[in-house]
Every structure is written in C-alpha cells, then in structure tokens.
Amino acid sequence: MTTVVKAINVHKKFNGQEVLKGVDLEVSDGEVLCILGPSGGGKSTLLRCLNHLETLDDGVVWIDGSIIGYELRDGVLRELPPRKVRQQQREIGMVFQHFNLFPHMTALQNVIEGPMTVRKESRASVTARATELLTAVGLGDRGGAYPSQLSGGQKQRVAIARSLAMNPKVMLFDEPTSALDPELVGEVLDVMRKLAASGTTMIVVTHEIAFARDVADRVAIMVDGTIREIGPPSEVLANPQDPRVRSFLTRVLN
C-alpha cells in the first residue's frame, strides 16, 4: 500500500525537556491509526510536528511524498518560508480538542471559508460541497446556525466538515472528544467511524479505547516520548509486550 505519512527519528524539546525522543512512524493510504498513551507521553506534540505546527529539533516528516516544513538544499534540511509551509498545511486536515470555529460565522460559512480564501474556489462550488459535508456529519439543517447556537458535539462535527472541505491527504484528530460532555461523545465518534469506513487516512490521538479497538487498523502506544508498541488492536490491546504499555492498559481497561 502507498505510504501517506512517514516520520523518521522525530525529536522535539520544550524548555530543554525532550518530549519526543526519536519517533518513527508510517501510515498507509486509507489506514486508521489510533495513538494511545498516558498524558504527557508526547501524543499531541507528535501530531503537531506532523503538520509543522511545531518545528522539529531533529528528524524528518513526509506527507504524500513531500518533506513537511523543510526543503533539502545541498544535502541540508532548511526550513521553508511560512507561505510555503501554509501551502503544505492545506493538504493536512487537523481537528483540535476545542473546535476553533469562527464565532461570527455560521456553520456553513465556517466550512466554506478555507476553500474560498485559501484555494480561491468559487462560492457556488464550495457551498454545494460544504452543504454535502454538513449533511454527511448530520448537520444538514444547521448550516445557518452560529457556533453559540450549537452543542459541543455539533461544533466538533462542523470542525470535521471544515477540515474535509479542503480535501486533505490525511486527517489528524487531537483528542477530538476530550472537551465534550459524555453524552455528546458518541455523535462525534459516529462521524469518525463513517470517515474511516469511507477510506479516509486518519491519525487519531484519543483516550477512547473502544473506538480504537473497533475502528483502528493499528494502534500505537506512546509512553515518555516514544512509541513503545504498534500493531493491530487485537494484539496490542489484548496482549501488550512492553511493561509500561501493560501498566497503562491495566489502568485504563480496568
């Protein structure tokens, strides 16, 4: 299968503390990878390095064959100017914990803003696609609503539709249900299940073990800035080999 995401020896420090300690990762076209692990293990930082929201201290990331955030000149990786980085980031969908919708725009306006402003697509074509996307996430009748009129689960579903409107090569989800009330989690996970079934390439940082078990092609467990185990959920979740992984899963599964 075609590799869409590849990370080699990714390191990242904050204030002298090493958060990522040489992470290697490959994700294939259409694959769903769920990243689990204790808080502070580097999961969200890894996502932010994949789309260059954080610069790397060492290592390299490719998405769809392109080095993200850097170019190779004379055998040396040099950081790209911000304009070129933004062009690359258009191809990478990102769904955050806290939605980040524009409060002064309706749900429909939030979804069409990126393709119109960044890709210079026509309002008519973008509006048609945005309406289809809102319908797909169960909000076909809420396009005229403002974020203040939506529940947390509805806001997150608008955020997913907004990312999909850019036709990304890969979708990154950073704990997309952690800010939601428990009764709203299911509606967001249902949308993500449909995305997975449609063949969307997804990397999902989550604490939702049941979702990872049911939907992921592979699960990665991150502890202390490294991926300790990676493989099918049936193997990693049921029979972990690493002691730190066993300790983590014992706590969250019992």
C-alpha positions in Angstrom: 0.0 0.0 0.0 1.1 3.6 -0.6 2.7 5.3 2.4 1.0 8.7 3.0 2.7 9.7 6.3 6.3 8.8 7.2 8.2 10.2 10.2 11.8 9.3 10.9 13.7 10.0 14.2 11.4 12.9 15.2 12.7 14.8 18.2 11.2 17.7 20.0 12.2 19.6 23.1 10.4 22.3 25.1 12.4 24.4 27.6 15.2 21.8 27.5 12.8 18.9 28.2 12.8 16.2 25.5 9.1 15.4 24.7 9.7 13.3 21.5 12.7 11.0 21.6 13.2 9.7 18.1 9.7 8.7 16.9 9.4 6.6 13.7 6.1 6.1 12.1 4.5 5.1 8.8 0.8 5.3 7.9 -0.6 3.9 4.6 -3.3 5.3 2.3 -6.7 4.7 3.8 -5.3 3.5 7.2 -6.7 4.5 10.5 -4.1 4.7 13.3 -5.1 5.5 16.8 -2.4 6.8 19.2 -3.0 6.0 22.9 -0.9 6.5 26.0 -0.7 8.4 29.3 -0.9 12.1 29.5 2.4 13.8 28.8 3.6 11.0 26.6 4.0 13.2 23.5 1.0 12.2 21.5 -0.4 15.7 20.8 3.1 17.0 20.2 3.7 14.3 17.6 0.5 15.4 15.7 1.6 19.0 15.8 5.0 18.0 14.4 3.4 16.1 11.6 1.8 19.2 10.2 4.6 21.6 11.2 2.6 23.4 13.8 5.7 22.6 15.9 9.1 22.7 14.3 11.3 19.6 14.6 14.6 19.6 16.6 15.7 16.6 14.6 14.2 14.1 12.2 12.0 14.5 9.1 8.3 14.1 8.2 7.0 13.3 4.7 3.3 13.5 3.8 2.3 12.2 0.4 5.9 12.2 -0.7 6.8 15.8 0.3 9.0 16.8 3.2 6.9 18.9 5.6 8.2 22.2 6.7 11.6 21.9 5.1 13.4 21.5 1.8 16.6 19.7 1.1 19.3 22.0 -0.3 22.9 21.0 -0.7 22.3 18.0 1.5 20.9 20.1 4.3 17.3 20.4 5.5 16.3 24.1 5.6 13.1 25.4 6.9 10.6 26.6 4.3 9.3 30.2 4.4 5.9 30.5 6.1 4.0 30.9 2.8 5.2 27.5 1.6 4.5 25.9 4.9 0.9 27.1 4.8 0.6 25.6 1.3 1.6 22.2 2.6 -0.7 22.5 5.6 -3.6 22.9 3.3 -3.2 19.2 2.5 -3.3 18.1 6.1 -6.7 18.2 7.9 -6.5 19.0 11.7 -9.3 18.6 14.2 -8.5 20.0 17.6 -10.0 19.5 21.1 -11.7 22.9 21.2 -13.2 23.2 17.7 -11.6 26.7 16.9 -14.7 27.8 14.9 -15.1 31.4 13.9 -17.8 32.6 16.3 -19.1 35.4 13.9 -19.7 32.9 11.1 -22.4 30.4 10.6 -21.7 26.7 10.4 -21.8 26.9 6.6 -19.6 29.9 6.4 -17.0 28.2 8.7 -16.9 25.3 6.2 -16.6 27.4 3.0 -14.1 29.9 4.4 -11.0 27.8 3.8 -11.6 26.6 0.2 -12.7 30.1 -0.8 -10.0 32.1 0.9 -7.1 29.7 0.6 -7.8 27.8 -2.6 -9.7 30.6 -4.3 -12.6 28.3 -5.3 -15.9 29.7 -6.4 -18.6 30.3 -3.7 -21.1 28.2 -5.7 -19.0 25.1 -5.9 -17.7 25.3 -2.3 -21.2 25.9 -0.9 -22.5 22.8 -2.7 -19.7 20.7 -1.3 -20.0 22.2 2.2 -23.7 21.5 2.2 -23.0 17.9 1.4 -20.4 17.7 4.1 -22.7 19.2 6.7 -25.3 16.7 5.7 -22.7 13.9 6.0 -21.9 14.8 9.6 -25.6 15.1 10.4 -26.0 18.8 10.4 -27.6 19.4 7.0 -30.3 21.5 8.7 -27.9 23.6 10.8 -25.9 25.4 8.2 -27.3 28.8 9.2 -26.6 28.3 12.9 -23.8 30.2 14.7 -21.4 28.3 17.0 -23.1 29.8 20.0 -26.3 28.1 18.9 -24.6 24.6 18.6 -23.8 22.0 21.2 -20.2 20.9 21.7 -20.7 17.8 19.7 -22.3 19.8 16.8 -19.4 22.3 16.9 -16.9 19.4 16.6 -18.8 17.9 13.7 -18.7 21.3 11.9 -14.9 21.4 12.6 -14.6 18.0 10.9 -16.6 19.1 7.9 -14.5 22.3 7.7 -11.3 20.2 7.6 -12.8 17.8 5.0 -13.7 20.7 2.8 -10.1 21.2 2.0 -9.8 17.7 0.5 -6.8 16.8 2.8 -4.4 13.9 2.1 -4.7 12.9 5.8 -6.9 13.8 8.7 -5.3 14.4 12.1 -7.5 14.3 15.2 -6.1 15.6 18.5 -8.4 14.1 21.3 -11.5 15.3 19.4 -13.9 14.2 22.1 -12.0 15.2 25.3 -13.7 18.6 25.6 -17.2 17.1 25.2 -19.8 16.2 27.7 -20.1 12.3 27.8 -23.5 12.2 26.1 -22.1 14.1 23.1 -19.0 11.9 22.5 -20.9 9.3 20.6 -22.2 11.6 17.9 -18.6 12.7 17.0 -17.2 9.2 17.1 -20.0 8.0 14.8 -18.9 10.6 12.2 -15.3 9.4 12.6 -16.4 5.8 12.1 -18.1 6.8 8.8 -14.9 8.6 7.7 -12.8 5.5 8.5 -15.2 3.3 6.5 -15.0 5.7 3.6 -11.2 5.1 3.3 -10.1 8.4 4.8 -6.5 8.2 6.1 -6.7 9.1 9.8 -4.3 9.5 12.7 -6.3 9.9 15.9 -4.9 10.7 19.3 -7.6 9.5 21.7 -8.5 8.1 25.1 -11.5 6.3 23.6 -10.2 2.7 23.9 -13.4 1.1 22.5 -13.2 3.3 19.4 -9.6 2.3 18.8 -10.4 -1.3 19.3 -13.3 -1.2 16.8 -12.1 1.2 14.1 -8.3 1.4 14.1 -6.3 -0.7 11.6 -3.4 -0.3 14.0 -2.9 1.1 17.5 0.3 2.9 18.7 1.0 3.3 22.4 3.2 6.3 23.3 5.0 6.5 26.6 7.6 9.0 27.6 8.1 10.4 24.1 8.5 7.1 22.3 6.2 4.6 20.5 6.5 1.5 22.7 4.2 -0.8 20.8 2.4 -0.6 17.5 0.2 -3.1 15.7 -3.4 -4.4 15.3 -5.7 -3.6 18.2 -6.4 -7.2 18.8 -2.7 -7.8 19.6 -1.6 -4.6 21.2 -4.6 -4.1 23.5 -5.1 -7.7 24.4 -1.5 -8.9 24.7 1.0 -6.0 25.2 4.6 -7.0 25.5 6.2 -3.8 26.9 5.9 -3.4 30.7 5.0 0.3 30.5 2.3 -0.4 28.0 0.9 -3.2 30.1 0.8 -0.9 33.1 -1.0 1.8 31.1 -3.6 -0.5 29.7 -4.2 -2.2 33.0 -5.2 1.2 34.4 -7.4 2.3 31.6 -9.1 -1.0 30.8 -10.0 -1.9 34.4 
